[in-house]
Amino acid sequence: MAAYREKLKSFGNVLNSDRIHMKQLRNICMHGCPHESGYRAISWKLLLQYLPLDRSEWEEQLTKQRKTYTNFIDETIVQPGTKKNDHPLSLNPESEWTTFFKDNEMLLQIDKDCRRLCPDFNFFQQAAEFPCQYLVMPDSGIETLRKRVENTALKSETVSKNWTGAFNMQKPKRKSSFNEYMNLSDGQEAHWEVVERMLFIYAKLNPGLAYVQGMNEIIGPLYYTFASNPNKNWREHAEADAFFCFTNLMAEIRDNFIKTLDDSDCGIGGMMNSLMAMIKTKDPHLSAHLTDNGMKPQFFAFRWLTLLLSQELPLPDVLRLWDSLFADDKRFEFLIHFSCAMILLIRDDLLRGDFPSNMKLLQNFPLMDIHTVLNKALELRNDR
């Protein structure tokens, strides 16, 4: 307990300085950020370069970015959800309706992924404390993303084309996906809907990448951290802050989501090669066994590295791991060390196993004390 109080004091000293000393912040974050006083949330915003190091600049920066995010909502959701100036059947590729229908296809995938975000953790199904009021009020006159999804899903389930080319109405054979969870009352929205909105806006602002499955697993922990900040003033702007931190993080890892770069050194292929090379260096016998059994990194490490292990660990462990990942000045080298540590810690099981059993083990990593893995990863990191 005394050690933890000392840790809180260290964070207080660093984060309350007039100018943040980044090297000191990285050093203390590498060993975990406390949730108390919003230290983790503030630390992540600094490590992801959302907040400037000079505290006197914070207010101006936050006001500017949060206003910018409000404008993004207006441009990508409010305006398209009110009135369009051309005909829905227009063949013009630049038609507002053509863009609207194309966006709906992407939105359905985002909606599906966000609804099932962290299914064992009910936070994302709960009502957001600070919903986007001018979107969720019933008299807003705006077609929200929720309504767009419901209308698009309803049409796809109830309209079919027969062999003559005529359209027929049919009764849905299964429950619609948008009814999986109980709808909240007017004026409310669930946390997963906030995540959905951020991802839709990101996709619209980044058409070259748009939305790729798995991005929901990256933005989810960021938003959860900011939306659960003990400080109400910070919580109120969790959506905008999480959006820009996600944008900055994606700028660093976006190559992992570009399929054409999978086999390049700068894409996920290069990271997988680094992981397998480290295993070979640290444990040649295990490396040979995995190779002989045909255990290619694409079968397990692709998901580990692309999603920053967000699907392999419980959410509290993900948050603790990301403290170290974001603090890594050689981002994301520590991710390789941690992944290697995971494999080395189950080496005996892997050496006893064949291809099917090892595949199951690596794709469903056993529960383990996060600090055990972190200590092993730090050992690998220091043994260079």
N, C-alpha and C positions, 0 to 999 in steps of 0.2 A: 504493500500500500504506500509506503514511504517512497518507493521507487517510482510509482505511478504519479504521485504528487509532484515529484521532481520533474517527471516528464511533462506534466501539464505546465509547470513553471517554465521549462525550457521553451515550449511552444509559445507561451504567452510573451516571453522575452523577445523571441524572434519576430512573431507576427504583430506585436504592438510597437515595433521600432518605426521610426519615421521613414526609414528606407530599409526594405527587406534585404537581408544578406542571403543571396540565393544558395551559396555553398552550404551555409549553416542550415538552411531550410531543407535542402536535399539530404543532408546527413541525418537529421532527426526524423524526416519522413521515411527514410529507408527502413527504419525500425518500427514503423507504424504510426499513424496519426490518430489521436484521440477524437472521439465524437463530441465530447464536451466543449461547450463554448463555440461550437461550429468550427473547431480548428481543422478538422478534415476538409470540410467544404472550402474554407478559405485557402488552405494549402493547395488543394487541387486547382483552384482557380489561378493561383500564382504559378504552379508548376506547368499548367497548360497555357500559360501566357495570356490569360484573359484579363487578369488584373496587373497593372504596372507595379514595379517594385517600389515606387515612391507612393506612400500612402496618401499624400496630399492630392494625388491625381485620381484616386479611386472614385470619388463622387462624380466627377465630370465624365470619366470613362463609363461608369455604370449607367448614368443618365442617358448618355449618347447611345450606348448599345441597346438598352431596353427600349428606347424610342424607335431605334432602327428595327428591332424585332416586331414592334407593333405595326410598323409600316409593312413589314413582310407579310404579316397576317392579313392586312388590308389588301395587298396586291395579289396574294395567291389564294385567299379563301373568301374574303368579304366581297370583293368586286366580281369574281367569277360566280359567286353564289347569289348574285342579285339579278343582273340583267345582261343579256348578250345582244349584240347589235346585228347579227346576221341570222340566217335560217338554219335550223337543225339539220336539214338535208343538204346543205351546201357542200359542193364537191371541192371547194377551194381548200387546198392543204393548209392555208394560213387562217382558215375559219376559226373563230373562237369556239364554236361547237366541236370542231374536229379535235382541237386541243383538249377541250373539256372531256370528250369521250375517251380519248387516249389516256388522260390523267386518271380516269375512273378505273381503268384496268390496273394501273400501278397502285392506286389507292386500295383496291380490294386486297392486294397482296400485303400491303402495309397493315391494313386492318386485321387480317387473319393472323399475322405475326404478333401484333401488339396485344390482341385479345388473349393470347396464350403466353404472354411474357411472365416469366417466373411463376408458373402455375402453383407451386408449393408455397408461395409467399403472397398472402392476400392483399398486400399494400396496393398493388396496381388495380385491383378491382374496387377499391374504396373510392369514395367521392373526394375529389381534390378540394383542398382547403380554400384555394384561390382560383376558381374557374374563370375562364375568359368570359366575363359577364355579357359583353355586347354580342357574343356569339350564341350563348346557351339560352338566353331569354326567349320564351316562346313568341313574343311579339317583335322579334328583331327583323323578321322578313328576310333573313339570310339562310340559304341552304347550307347547313353545316356539313362537315365531313361525315358525321354520323348519318344524316339524312341522305347524303349522296351514296353512301355505302348501302343503306337499306333499300333505296330506290333502284340502284344498279343490280343488287343481288336479287331483288324481287322480280325484276324484268327478266333476268337470266334464268330464273327458276320457273317462271310461269309462261314464258313465250318460247315456242319451238317452231321449226320450219319443217313441213312435211315434204314428201317426194315431189310434189307439184310446184313447190316453192312458196306455197301459201303459209301464213303464220297461224298457229293454233295456240290457244290458251290451255295450260295444263296445271293440275294441282301439284304443288311441290311434294316429292316423295319423302323428303326428310326435313327435319327442323332446320330452318335457316340459321346460318352461322351467327347472324347478328342477334339472335335470341338466346345464345348460349348463356348469357349472363343477364341478370335482372336489370331492367332499365332503371336509371335513377330518375328522380322527379325533375320537373322543369326547373331550370336555373342551376342544375348540377351537371358535372361530368366526372367520369372516373379518371384516375391517374393514367390509365393506359390510353385514354383518348387524348390526353395532353401529349403523351409520347408519340402517338399517331400524328398529331398536328405538327410536331417538330420534324418528324421524318418526312412528312409530305412537303413541308416548306423547304427542307434541305434538298429534297429531290428536285423540286422546281427550280431552285437556285443553282443547282449543279447538274444540268441536263446531260453532261458528258458521262457522268457516273450514275446519276439518278438514285434509285433505291435498289439495294442488293440485299437479299435475305441474310440476316445476321446482324445488320446494322442496329436492329432493335435490341440486341443483346449487348451492344456497346453503349448505346445511349441510356438504357434502363438504369444501370448502377449510378451513372452520373446524375440523372434526374432524381433518383431516390435519395442520394446523398444530400442534394441541395434542398429537396422538398421536406426533408426531415431535420433540417438545421434547427437547433434549439432557439435560434434568434428569429422571431416572427418577421422582422423587416427583411431578412434575407430570404425566408421561405416564400414571401409574397412574390418574389421575382425569380423563383426557381426555374420556371420554364425558359425565360429569356437567357438566364445565365447558363443553364444546361445546354441550350441550343448552341451558343457560341463556344462553349468548352468542347462540345461534340464536334463542331466544325473544325476547331483547331486540332483536335485529336485525329480526326479523319484526314486532315492535311498530311499527317505523319504516317498513317497506316493505309491510306486509300489504295496504294499499289496492291495490297493484299486482296482487295475486292475487284481488281481488274483482271478478268480471266486471261486476256492476251499476255499478261505478265507473269502468269503462274510458273512458267519454266525459266524465267529470267533471274538474274542475280538480285535485282532490286525488288522482285515480287516475293510471293509466299514460297516459291520454290527455293530461293536463296536461303530463306530462314530455315526451311526444312533440312536443307543440306548442311547448314551450320549446326543444327541440333544433332544430326546423325554423326557428323564429324566429331562433335564433342563427346558423344557416347563412345565412339570408337577410341578416342584418346583416353578417356577415364576408365573404360571397362572393355577392353578388346574382346574378351571372351563373350560377354553379353552381346556386343555388337555383331560378332560373327554368328551367334545363335539366331539373332533376329533376321540377319541377312539370309541365312540358310533356310529359315522358315518362311521366307518371302514376305516378311513384315515391312512393307514399304511405308514411309512416313505419311504418304497421301491417305493411308487408311485411318490414321488417328491424329497425327500432328497437324494436318491441314486445319482441322476445326480448332484444335488447341490454340494454334498461333494466330489464326485469322481473327478469332473472337476473344483473344486475350484471356483464354481459359474461363470465360464467363459461364460456359455451359457445363464445365467439369466440376465446379466447386459450388458449395452453398453460397448464397449472396453475402453473408458476413465475411466469409473467407475471400470472396472475390474483392470486396472492399479493402481488406487487409493487404492482399496481393497487389492491388492497384496502387496502394500507397507507395510501395517499393518500385513498381513499374514506372510511375510518373516521376519518382525521385531519381531514377536512373539517368545520369547525364549522358549515357551512350544508348539512349532509347532505341530499340527495346532489347538490348543485350541481356538484361536480367531475365527477360521472358524465356530466353534460350536456357539460361542457367536453371531457372525454376522448372522448366519442362524436363530438362535432363535429370534434375534431382528427383522428380516424380518417378521417372523410369528406373533410376538406380535404386530407389528405395523399395521397389518391388522386383528387384533383379532375381531373387530366388524363385519367386513364382513364375517369372518369365522363363527362366532357365529350365524349369520343370515342365513348362507348357508346350503344346504344339500350336499350329497356326490358329485353329478355331478358338481355343481357350485363351490364347494371348490376345487375339483380336477382341474378344469379349472383355477381357481385363482392361485393355487400353482404351476401349471405347466407353467403358463404364468404370472409371477409375474409382477404386475403393475409398471410402471415407478415411481420412487420416488427419491427425492434428496439423493444422496449417503451419504452426511454428516449427514442427519437425521438418517439413519440406522447405520452409524459408531458411532455416539454419543450414540445411544441406546446400541450398542454392547459394547462400552467402559464402559457404566454404568453397564452392566451385568458383565463385566470382573472385575470391581473394587468392585462389590458387591458380594464378595465370602466369 
